[in-house]
Amino acid sequence: MGRIAVIGAGTGAMAAAARLAVAGHRVVVYERASTYGGAVGRFERDGFTFDTGPGLLRVPAVLRDLFVKTGKEPLEACVDLVQVDPSARHVFADGTEVALPNASRAGVVTALDQALGAGAGERWGDFLVRAREAWDRTRRPLLEEPLWPNWQVLADREPYPAVSHRRMLRTRRAGTLAEVGAWELREPRLAALLESHALGYGLDPRAAPASAAVLPYMEHAFGTWYVRGGMRELARAMYERCLARRVEFRFGTPVGRIVEKDGRAVGVELAGDLSPGHGSATATVEDADFVVAGVAPGVLDRLVAGTTLHGGDEVAPQRGAPSRLTVLLALRGGRPAGVAHRTVVHTADREDELERLFGERPGFPAAPTVTLSRPDDPALAPDAEHEAVTVTVTVPSGLKVSEADVERVLDVTRRAVPDIRERLLWHEVRTPADIAEATGAEGGAVPAPALAAASGRLLHASNRTRVPGLFTVGGWAHPGGGVPHAGMSGALVSGLIVEGPDFRGSQ
């Protein structure tokens, strides 16, 4: 079979590498960093362990399919995957709290009615029914098939069946997620719950299409899952599966450019192998029949300087997405019994937050929405008398985070953990600059999943490029950001290489 050069060792790239190796190809992965995983990172200090990227898994079927198709051991034999319950605890600006059961419509309806008043749960349940319609209409083209050549169909059609409303003799339908919250949910806290799903993916609910309703639906329908030991254990399992399929990894080996001949990608030029035991800084060329690039758009532009990869009538690569601030908290005192794994503390000033995140003068919100991760996992703390807590905040890409910003995060965190400052031993901060260093994405931007409508703004560039033999994989390619989506991009790239341009996706 052929020789495949994969640039980058993120989850999407490893998913493609494992599948291509099983198909009989010789696969070599070139990674500039010293390890695998890309954005799925880990930080360890003094016996504490933290995820520095995503901390939970949704739509685990994507990874289950990968492990079934690439070996005899299923996913659950390689990692300890557990369903989180409750799915999340929400603390609203007025102090109201609600814990939402995992993957239980009846349980969620009851919890919302009890916390927010009679009728709130029914409105949310009815919304999920409409969100399922949007999911059913977009699941195949946005997750399971290569991007359609006539992608404008996805760009121009809103798959969410918005409810008609009459106001002052006019009929209107929600076109954005914020309008869904205001016109269909009609309860500020329900609207905040809805918008938090968009915000978690770096999307402005005022501009995100109504089809973004699929984001809370995916969590509701497929559950929220945790990998014991942290999400880094999932990256480790993918790496080991690649090794078992004889994928070769070359760490500390940046690619300088993609080599082309007669208009086709035919290999990669290495900037020098800096991995332990090598140390050569001499550029060398390694031939390949296909090149798979799992890198951010700006990085790919530099690797193929002078060539237009996407443009004209094609979807342009997403750029300028928001980033994340992550604060890692080492706490004295054990994790209290019954604490939710994930808590979302909603902002007390929505307009300020959205304007600072998505307005013309970006900055740090005065009272940001924060998400706390408090896993029930003894492996993350040195002993039962300590606790590891991860706090994440959506921030503008490229933002220079100050200590005052971190203090604001801790102030908001106190709404969920009142004694946080008294228990704090130390904290570590991961800024957009750290994400940029780990992933190469400009400003530390984090890609969102692909969504229909919105004139195609939230679609991602095709896995195929204008350069024959060159494919893109991972969060910045179709179908977009998030571990499940990146994993599916690996399946799509593998299908396009193994089965050819007529590949239409999984059946």
C-alpha positions in Angstrom: 0.0 0.0 0.0 1.0 3.7 0.2 3.2 5.8 2.4 1.4 8.3 4.5 3.0 11.3 6.2 0.9 12.7 9.0 1.8 16.2 10.4 0.8 16.5 14.1 -0.1 14.0 16.7 -3.5 15.5 17.9 -6.5 13.2 18.4 -7.8 13.7 14.8 -4.4 12.9 13.4 -4.0 9.8 15.5 -7.5 8.7 14.6 -6.6 8.9 10.9 -3.2 7.3 11.4 -4.6 4.2 13.2 -7.3 3.7 10.5 -4.8 4.1 7.7 -2.4 1.7 9.2 -5.1 -0.9 9.6 -5.8 -0.5 5.9 -2.3 -1.5 5.2 -0.5 1.8 4.7 2.9 2.7 6.2 2.2 5.7 8.4 4.7 8.1 9.9 3.6 10.9 12.3 5.8 14.0 12.5 5.2 16.0 15.7 7.1 19.1 16.6 6.3 18.7 20.3 7.8 16.1 22.6 4.6 14.2 23.0 1.2 13.3 21.5 -2.3 14.7 22.2 -2.2 18.3 20.9 -4.7 20.2 22.9 -5.5 17.2 25.1 -2.8 18.0 27.6 -1.9 17.3 31.2 -0.2 19.2 34.0 1.2 17.5 37.1 2.7 19.0 40.3 3.1 17.9 43.9 0.9 14.8 43.3 -1.9 16.8 41.7 -2.9 16.0 38.1 -5.1 18.3 35.8 -6.4 18.2 32.3 -5.3 21.3 30.4 -7.7 20.7 27.5 -11.1 19.1 27.3 -12.1 17.4 30.5 -15.2 15.5 29.4 -16.2 13.3 26.4 -19.4 13.5 24.5 -20.7 11.2 21.7 -18.4 8.4 22.8 -19.6 6.3 19.9 -17.1 8.0 17.7 -14.2 6.7 19.8 -15.8 3.3 20.3 -16.0 3.0 16.5 -12.4 3.9 16.1 -11.2 1.3 18.6 -13.5 -1.5 17.2 -12.3 -0.7 13.6 -8.6 -0.7 14.5 -8.1 -3.6 16.9 -9.6 -6.4 19.0 -9.8 -4.4 22.2 -12.8 -2.1 22.5 -12.5 1.4 24.0 -13.7 0.4 27.4 -10.9 -2.2 27.6 -8.3 0.6 27.1 -9.7 3.3 29.3 -12.1 3.5 32.3 -15.0 5.4 30.9 -17.7 6.4 33.3 -20.9 8.4 32.8 -21.1 11.6 34.9 -24.2 12.1 37.0 -25.5 14.8 37.3 -24.4 16.0 33.9 -23.9 19.5 35.4 -24.9 21.7 38.2 -25.9 25.3 37.2 -25.6 28.3 39.5 -27.5 31.2 38.0 -27.0 34.9 38.6 -29.9 35.2 41.1 -28.5 32.3 43.2 -30.9 29.7 41.9 -29.2 26.3 41.5 -30.2 23.2 39.5 -28.5 19.8 39.0 -29.4 18.2 35.7 -29.4 14.4 35.5 -27.3 12.8 32.8 -29.2 11.7 29.6 -32.6 11.6 31.2 -35.3 13.8 29.7 -37.8 13.1 32.4 -35.2 13.7 35.1 -34.2 17.0 33.6 -37.8 18.2 33.2 -38.5 17.4 36.9 -35.3 19.1 38.1 -36.0 22.3 36.1 -39.6 22.4 37.3 -38.5 22.1 40.9 -35.7 24.7 40.6 -37.2 27.2 38.2 -41.0 26.8 38.6 -43.7 24.8 37.0 -43.6 24.8 33.2 -39.9 25.4 32.9 -39.1 21.8 32.4 -41.8 21.3 29.8 -40.5 24.2 27.8 -36.9 22.8 27.9 -38.2 19.3 27.0 -40.1 20.7 24.0 -37.0 22.6 22.9 -35.0 19.3 23.0 -37.6 17.7 20.7 -37.0 20.5 18.1 -33.3 20.2 18.7 -33.5 16.6 17.8 -35.0 17.5 14.5 -32.0 19.7 13.8 -29.7 16.9 14.8 -31.4 14.3 12.6 -31.3 16.7 9.6 -27.6 17.5 10.0 -25.9 14.5 11.6 -24.8 12.8 8.4 -23.7 15.8 6.4 -21.9 17.5 9.4 -20.4 14.4 11.0 -20.4 11.3 8.9 -19.8 12.5 5.3 -17.1 14.5 3.6 -18.2 18.1 3.2 -20.6 18.4 0.3 -19.3 20.1 -2.9 -22.6 22.0 -2.8 -22.1 23.0 0.8 -24.1 26.1 0.2 -27.2 24.0 0.9 -26.0 23.5 4.5 -25.1 27.2 4.7 -28.4 28.6 3.5 -30.9 26.2 5.2 -31.7 26.5 8.9 -32.5 23.0 10.1 -33.9 24.0 13.4 -37.7 24.0 13.3 -38.3 27.3 15.1 -41.8 28.0 16.6 -43.7 30.8 15.0 -44.5 33.8 17.2 -46.8 36.7 16.6 -46.0 40.1 18.0 -47.6 43.4 16.9 -49.3 41.7 13.9 -45.9 40.2 12.7 -44.9 36.6 12.6 -41.4 35.8 13.5 -39.2 32.7 13.9 -36.0 32.5 15.9 -32.9 32.6 13.7 -30.2 32.7 16.4 -29.7 30.7 19.6 -30.3 33.9 21.7 -33.7 34.3 20.0 -34.6 30.7 20.7 -33.9 31.4 24.4 -35.9 34.6 24.4 -38.9 33.6 22.2 -39.3 29.9 22.9 -37.9 29.2 26.3 -39.2 32.6 27.7 -37.4 32.2 31.0 -34.1 34.1 31.7 -32.5 31.2 33.5 -33.5 28.7 30.8 -32.0 31.1 28.2 -28.8 31.3 30.2 -28.7 27.5 30.4 -29.1 27.4 26.6 -26.5 30.1 25.9 -23.9 28.5 28.1 -23.7 25.6 25.7 -22.7 28.0 22.9 -20.4 30.0 25.1 -18.6 26.8 26.1 -17.7 26.3 22.5 -16.6 29.9 22.0 -19.8 30.9 20.1 -21.7 34.2 20.4 -25.3 33.1 21.1 -26.5 36.4 19.5 -24.9 35.3 16.2 -24.9 31.5 16.5 -27.6 30.1 14.3 -30.6 28.4 15.8 -29.1 25.1 14.6 -26.6 25.4 17.5 -29.5 23.7 19.4 -27.7 20.5 18.5 -25.0 21.3 21.1 -27.2 20.8 24.2 -29.0 18.0 22.4 -25.8 16.0 21.9 -25.1 16.2 25.6 -28.7 15.2 26.5 -28.9 12.4 24.0 -25.5 10.8 24.3 -24.6 11.7 27.8 -21.5 13.2 29.4 -18.6 10.9 30.1 -15.3 11.0 32.0 -12.2 9.1 31.5 -10.7 8.1 34.9 -7.2 9.6 35.2 -8.3 12.4 33.0 -8.8 12.9 29.2 -5.1 12.5 28.7 -5.7 8.8 29.3 -7.8 8.8 26.1 -5.0 10.3 24.2 -2.6 7.7 25.6 -4.9 4.9 24.5 -5.1 6.3 21.0 -1.4 6.6 20.9 -0.9 3.0 22.1 -3.4 1.8 19.5 -1.4 3.6 16.8 1.8 1.9 18.0 0.0 -1.5 18.0 -0.9 -0.9 14.4 2.8 -0.1 13.7 2.4 3.6 13.2 5.8 5.3 13.6 6.0 8.5 15.7 8.8 11.1 15.3 8.5 13.5 18.1 10.6 16.7 18.3 10.4 16.7 14.5 8.9 19.9 13.0 7.9 19.8 9.3 9.3 22.8 7.4 7.2 22.5 4.3 5.0 20.1 2.3 6.8 19.0 -0.9 5.0 19.2 -4.1 5.8 17.8 -7.6 3.7 18.4 -10.7 1.0 20.0 -8.5 0.7 17.0 -6.1 1.9 16.6 -2.5 4.7 14.0 -2.6 6.3 14.3 0.8 7.4 16.5 3.6 10.6 18.4 4.3 11.7 18.1 7.9 13.2 21.1 9.6 15.4 18.8 11.6 14.8 15.9 14.0 15.2 17.3 17.5 13.9 14.2 19.4 16.1 12.5 21.9 18.7 10.3 20.3 18.6 12.3 17.0 19.6 15.9 17.4 20.0 16.6 13.7 19.1 20.1 12.6 19.6 19.3 8.9 16.5 19.5 6.7 15.7 16.3 5.0 12.9 15.2 2.6 10.8 12.2 3.2 8.6 10.9 0.4 4.9 10.1 0.8 2.0 9.1 -1.4 -0.3 11.1 0.7 0.1 13.9 3.3 -2.3 14.4 6.1 -2.0 17.7 8.0 -3.5 17.9 11.5 -2.4 21.5 12.1 -4.1 25.0 12.5 -4.8 27.0 9.3 -2.0 29.5 9.8 0.5 26.7 10.2 -0.7 24.9 7.1 -0.5 28.1 5.2 3.2 28.3 6.0 3.8 24.7 5.0 2.4 25.2 1.5 3.4 28.8 0.9 2.4 30.1 -2.5 -0.5 27.6 -2.9 -4.1 28.4 -2.4 -5.6 25.4 -0.5 -9.2 26.6 -0.2 -10.9 29.6 -1.7 -13.3 30.7 -4.4 -16.5 28.7 -4.0 -15.0 26.6 -1.2 -15.5 27.0 2.6 -12.6 29.1 4.0 -10.8 27.8 7.1 -12.2 29.3 10.3 -10.0 31.8 12.0 -10.2 34.2 15.0 -12.2 31.9 17.3 -12.1 32.7 21.0 -9.7 30.9 23.3 -9.7 29.5 26.8 -8.3 30.5 30.2 -7.7 27.6 32.5 -6.9 27.9 36.2 -5.7 24.8 37.9 -6.4 24.8 41.7 -4.7 22.6 44.2 -6.9 22.6 47.3 -6.4 21.3 50.9 -9.3 19.3 52.1 -10.9 16.4 50.3 -13.6 16.5 47.7 -17.0 16.7 49.5 -19.4 13.8 49.0 -22.1 14.4 46.5 -20.4 17.3 44.7 -21.2 17.6 41.0 -18.4 16.7 38.6 -19.1 19.9 36.5 -20.6 23.1 37.8 -21.4 26.1 35.5 -21.5 29.5 37.3 -23.4 31.9 35.1 -22.4 35.5 34.6 -24.2 38.2 36.5 -23.7 40.6 33.5 -24.5 38.9 30.2 -24.2 42.0 28.0 -20.8 42.9 29.4 -19.5 39.3 28.9 -20.7 39.0 25.3 -19.5 42.4 24.4 -16.0 41.8 25.8 -15.8 38.3 24.2 -17.2 39.1 20.8 -17.4 42.9 20.5 -15.0 45.3 18.7 -13.0 46.0 21.9 -12.2 42.5 23.3 -11.3 42.2 27.0 -11.8 40.2 30.1 -15.3 40.1 31.4 -16.0 41.7 34.8 -17.9 38.6 35.9 -17.3 35.8 33.4 -19.2 32.5 33.2 -16.9 29.9 34.7 -17.0 26.1 34.5 -15.6 24.0 37.4 -14.4 20.5 36.9 -14.3 18.5 40.2 -13.8 14.8 39.2 -14.5 12.0 41.7 -11.1 10.5 40.9 -8.5 9.7 43.5 -5.8 9.5 40.9 -5.9 13.3 40.5 -4.8 14.3 44.0 -2.0 13.2 46.3 -4.3 11.7 48.9 -7.9 11.9 50.1 -7.2 15.1 52.0 -6.7 17.1 48.9 -8.6 18.0 45.8 -7.7 19.0 42.2 -10.2 21.5 40.6 -10.0 22.9 37.1 -11.7 26.2 36.2 -12.2 27.2 32.6 -13.3 30.5 31.1 -13.9 31.5 27.4 -11.8 34.5 26.6 -10.8 36.4 23.4 -8.0 34.8 21.4 -4.7 36.5 22.0 -5.8 38.0 25.3 -3.0 38.7 27.7 -4.3 37.5 31.0 -3.4 39.4 34.1 -3.3 38.3 37.7 -6.3 40.6 38.3 -8.2 38.6 35.7 -7.3 35.4 37.6 -8.6 37.0 40.8 -11.9 37.7 39.1 -12.2 34.1 38.2 -11.5 33.1 41.8 -14.2 35.6 43.0 -16.8 34.0 40.6 -15.7 30.5 41.7 -16.6 31.3 45.3 -20.2 31.3 44.2 -19.8 27.5 43.8 -17.1 26.8 46.3 -17.4 29.4 49.1 -14.2 28.4 50.9 -12.1 28.3 47.8 -9.6 30.9 49.0 -9.2 29.3 52.4 -8.5 25.9 50.9 -6.2 27.1 48.1 -2.6 25.8 48.3 -1.5 27.1 44.9 -2.7 27.6 41.4 -1.4 27.4 37.9 -2.7 29.3 34.9 -2.9 28.3 31.3 -3.5 31.2 29.0 -4.3 31.6 25.2 -0.5 32.0 24.7 0.0 28.5 26.2 -2.7 27.1 23.8 -1.0 28.8 20.9 2.3 27.2 21.9 0.8 23.7 22.2 -1.4 23.8 19.1 0.1 26.4 16.8 -3.3 28.1 16.5 -3.0 31.9 16.2 -3.9 33.6 19.5 -4.6 30.2 21.1 -8.0 30.0 19.2 -10.1 26.9 19.9 -12.2 25.6 17.0 -15.9 25.1 17.4 -17.9 22.2 15.9 -19.4 22.7 12.4 -22.9 24.1 12.3 -25.4 24.5 9.5 -26.9 27.9 8.4 -25.3 31.2 9.3 -24.2 31.6 5.6 -21.6 28.9 6.2 -19.6 30.9 8.8 -19.5 27.9 11.1 -18.7 25.2 8.5 -15.1 24.1 8.3 -12.9 23.6 5.3 -13.1 20.3 3.5 -10.7 17.5 4.4 -9.7 17.5 0.7 -7.6 20.4 -0.5 -6.8 21.9 -3.9 -3.5 20.1 -3.8 -4.0 16.4 -4.8 -2.6 14.1 -2.2 -2.9 16.6 0.6 -5.7 16.2 3.2 -6.6 18.1 6.4 -7.7 16.5 9.7 -8.5 17.6 13.3 -10.5 20.4 14.8 -9.7 23.0 12.1 -11.0 20.7 9.3 -14.5 19.4 8.7 -16.4 18.6 10.9 -14.7 20.9 13.4 -13.6 21.2 17.0 -14.1 18.8 19.9 -12.7 15.4 20.5 -15.6 13.5 18.9 -15.6 15.8 15.8 -11.8 15.5 15.5 -12.1 11.7 15.7 -14.7 11.7 12.9 -12.4 13.8 10.8 -9.9 11.0 11.1 -12.5 8.6 9.8 -13.4 10.8 6.9 -9.7 11.4 5.8 -9.1 7.6 6.0 -12.1 6.9 3.9 -11.1 9.5 1.3 -7.6 8.0 1.0 -8.5 4.3 1.2 -11.7 4.4 -0.9 -10.9 7.4 -3.1 -12.9 10.6 -3.9 -16.2 8.7 -4.3 -16.2 7.9 -0.5 -19.5 9.0 1.0 -19.0 8.3 4.6 -20.0 5.6 7.0 -23.3 3.8 6.5 
